Amino acid sequence: MKLLLLTGSCCPEWRIDYRKQLLHLLGSSHQLVTLIVAAGDPLAAVAEQQQIPVQLLLPELNQSRRKIQAALSDPAFQMRFSAWLKLLRQREPDLGICFYGDWLPPVLFELPTRGFLNFHPGPLPALKGMEPDTFAILEGRASTHGTVHLVTEKFDEGAIVAITPELPLTNCMTPPQVFRALTQLGVTTLVDTITAIEAGNVVYQPQDLTQATDATRQRARLEAYLDFQHDDAAMIDRRRRAFLSQDIGIRLKAKIKQQVYEVLDVETWLGHFGGKLGEWRGDYRGTGLFVGAPMMRISNGIAIVRLGHPIDSKVMSAPPPHPEVRFDCLHPTLTSLLIVRQSLEDIVDAYFV
């Protein structure tokens, strides 16, 4: 089949550019008539080395959906956009593939006779949106998978064509690890799906959108708070992994003594420590990075929270992940249960002096 391949920019944290793998696999098993990428993308040079034609995105198409839609109302841009589409139409593509691309006008996805496929790194109709890896962690799922589906004007709502093998999730995994593993599975699943489409061996399964859930940045912002009254130790660890292991522009936060702070790290200890749920139980009296950290009562233990600066509600940006935060199951704890109990005893002694 004649294929169009549209890819977004490579994420720096990928380490491996999975787009190169997809480009090689598609080019060796099908006819890639055009690669569509933004200007300056190094993938263009890779494609040219493989003698794959490259067509650069118009600058107006390499921006937010709102700005693209505004540009489409400009007659001058409409003329350039029509000429750009004409070049693609002349290639007579059978099928298009979208691999981590952003929103583009639906007319582009209507060019191939068999439509456009998209790879979504999460299950559909559940976890639709930009953060399926984050919510797979937050929801404590035992496993997850990626989805190949038809592109429609609305994100992640097209008929499902294939799913990747199931990816087991451990209580040590972070969203970037989930994202990379699903992307690797997605590359091979896309290639197998295209071969199956060519052979007429696929079923297009409409999504039951009544079962859809949102894995959006907006919803992630609401989840980026430690809730000491309702979160148990497992939920606190999931929030820690979800928001401290990556830079998605969302800070992990905690409200302590009527002030919201950035959270740099958090550790929990199971047991009964007295006090009411959500109550501040004093500060950690040990040494090291957690010295002076507030100890908060949670349903099944206590959370020691390493705080950063107070957060202004108007500040939405987030710093890169802190290099001292550990995300593997083998990392040593930086706090001590003995010192936690001694800190609590010191508080009681000081209270009765």
N, C-alpha and C positions, 0 to 999 in steps of 0.2 A: 504493500500500500504506500501511497504518497503521504508523507506526514509533515505537519507543521509542529514545531516545538517552541513553546513560549515559556521562558523561565524568568523568575525574579532574580534579584542579586543574591550572591552567596553570603551566608552568615559567617562572620569572622570566627565564631566559636565552633563552627562545624569541624575544623581541622582537616576533614576530607571534603572535597567538593564533589558531592554526589551527582551533581549535574553532569560532570565529565563522564562518570560511569554510565549515566542514562544516555548521553550523547553517543558514546561508543557503542553501547548495546543496540540502540535503535539504528545507528548508521550501518551496523554490520548485519542486521537482519531485515531492515526495511529501507525504503528510499526516503531519506530526509530531504525534502525539497526546500525548506527554509528553517533557520533558527532565528527567533525573534528575541533580542535582548536590548537592554539599555546601552546607550553610548558609553564607552569606556569599560565595559564589562570584559574581563580577560577571557571569558568563555568564547567570545567572538574569534579570537586568534586560534583557539583550539579547534573550532569548527572549520575555519579556513584551512588549517593544516590537513583536515580530513576532507577537504574539498566540498564542504557543506555550505550552501549559500547562506549569507547572513543579511537580515534586514533589521535595522536599528529602529527601536521605538521612537516615534515622534516625541520631542521633549514634553509636549502637552499631555501625552499619555503616560508619562512617567512621574505622576503626582497623585494626589489624593482623589478619591471619587468625586468629591464636591467640585474640585478644580477642573477635572476632566469634563464633567457635565457642563460647567460654565463655558469651557473652551468650545464645546460642541455647538453652542449657540452663536459662535463667531463665524460669519460667512467665509472669511479668509482661511480660517483653520479648516472649515468644512471642505474647501476645495483641496487643500493639501492632504487631508485625511482620506478623501475619496481617491486621490492619486495613489496614496500609500496602500489602500485596500486593493486597488486595481492590480498593483504589482503582485500581491499575494494571490489574488484570484487567478491571475495568469498561470500560476504554478499548478493549478487544478488539484489542490490537496483533497485527499479522501478523508483524512482524520486529523484532528489537532490534539495536542497534549499540552496541558498547562501544569507546570511544576513550580509551585510556590510563587505564582504570579499574583499581582494585585488586580483590582477591579479594572475592567476595560469595557468599552461599549459592546453591547450584545451583538451588533452587526459583525464584529470580528469573529465571534464564535459560531456564527451561522455560515461562514465561508466554506468550511469542509463539508462535503456531502454527508458524512456520517457524524457531524458535530465535533465537539471538543470534549476530551476527558480531563478531569482534574484529579490530583492526588491530595487527599485530606489526611493529615497524620493523626487520625482519631476515628472512633466509631461514629456512624451516622445512622439515624437522625440525632442520636445523643451526641453531646459535645461538639456542636457546630460552632464555628468561630475560630478566632486566632490562637486560643490557648488550650487546645485539647490535651496537650501534655501536662500543663499545669493542673487542670481539673482532674485528670486521671489520678494524679498524686493526691490532690485535696480530697477527693471522694473516697480514697482508700481502696481503689479497685484492685482486684487480684490480678487482672490482666487487661490488655487493651489491644486494639488493632487499627490499622489504617484502612481507608476506603477510597476506591476508585469510582468516580461518579461522573455523570454528564454535567457539563457546565450549563447553567441557566443564569438569567439576569440576577436572581437572588442567590447570595452566597450559600454554598453547601446544601442546596435543596434539590439538585438534579437526581435522576434515577440512578440507583446503585448498580454498577457493572461488575465489581469484584471487591474482595477484601483481602488484606494480607493475612498470613498466618498470625495466630494469636501470640502476643508478646507477654510473657509472665512479668509481673511487677513485684519487686521485693520491697521491704520497708527501708531499704537503703538507697533506692534509686531517686534521682532528681529529674525534673522536667527536661533539661538538656540531654540527659542520657536516654530518656524515653523518646525524645524527638529524633535523635540520631539513629537509634535502633529502628524506629518505624520508617524513617526515611530510607534506610538501607533495604528494608523489606519492601518499601514502596517502589523502588527502582525495578526490582525483578518482577514484582506483581504487575506493574504497568506494561513491561515488555511482554509478559505472558498474556495479558489481557488483549493487547493489540493483535497478537498472533491469533488468539481465539476469536476476536471480532472478524478478522480476515477470513477465518474458516467458517464463520457463521455459528460459532459454538458458545454464544453468550446469551444471558437473559437480562433484560433491563428491568430492574425491580423498582417501581416507584416508592419513594420514601413515605412512611406514615408520619407526617409532620405533627400529628397530635402527640407523638412521643418525643419530639425534639426538645433538647435542652441547650442552653446557651453556655458556651465556653468563651466568653468575650472579655476584652480588656476591662470594660465597664463593670462586669460582674466580678472580675478578679480584684478590682480596687476595693469592692465591698468585703471581699474575703481576706484582705491583707491586714487583718487586725487579730492579735491574740485576745481571745475572749476568756478571761480567767473564771468567769462564772459558769460557762457552758463547755469549754474545751477540756477534754481529758489530756493526759500526757501524749497519747498517740496522735490526737488532732493537732496539738501544739507542734509535734515533730513534723507532721505533714505540712503545716503552714511554714515552718522553718525551711524545709526542703523546697517548697514551692516558690518561695520569694527571696530566699537568701542565696540560692544557687545560680541565679541568672539575673541579667539586667534587662528587664522588660519595662522599665520606666515606672515601676510600682514599688514603693518601700513597704517593708514589713513594719507594723506599728503596734504600739501598746499604749493604753491609757492608764496612767498611774498617778494617783493623787490629783485628779482633775486636769492633768497635762498629758498631751499626746507626744510620745517620743518615737524616734526611729529605733528599731531593734537591730542590734548588731549580731547577737547570738542568744540562744536560750538553751538551758538544760533543765531536765526534770528528774525528780526522784519520787518513786512510788512510796506510799505509806500514809499514815495518819499523822498530821502535824498540827491539829487543832485549828481553831479559828473558823471564820465563816468563808464560804465560797467567794472567791474574788478579792479576799482581804489581803492587804499588805501585811506581811508577818515580820518585817524588819529587813535589814541588809546583810548580805553575805559577808562574814568576817574573815574569810580566808585571804590568800594572796593571789597574785596573777591577774589575768584579764577580767575575771568576774568580781574582783574585790569591790565591795560597796554596792554590788548589784542588788536590787530589790528582790525579795523572796515573796512570791504570790501564791496564795492557797488555791489549788484547783481540786476538782472532784475526787481524784484518786492519788493526790500527792501534793507536791510543791514545785513551782517553776521558778528558776533563778534566771533573771532577765538582764542581759547585758545591754544597756541603753546607749544610744548615740545622742545626737542633739535633739532638743525639742523641735517639733515639726509645726510649721505654719500650714494651716489648711489650704492655703493658696499655692504651696510649693508641691508640684506633682512629679518633678524629675527625681531620679534615683541614682546614687553612685554605683560604680561597678561592684561586683561581689567582693566582700572583704576577704583578703587572702588568709586570714587566721580562722575562718569558719571551715569546719570539717564536715564532710558529707558521706563518709564511708562508715560502715558498721563497726569497723575495727578501731576507730579513733578513740583515744583515751579521753575520759571525761576531765574537764578542767575544774570541776567543783568536787567537793567531797561530802558524802552523807554525814560523816562525823562532824565536819565543820558546820554543816547546815544545822544539825541538832544543837551544837554548841552555840551557834548564833542565836537560835531560838531561846536557849536557856539563858544566855546573856541578857536577852530582852526581858525575860521574866524576872531575872534577878534585879535588873535595873529598875523595873517597874515597882518592885516592892521595897526598894531601898528607902 
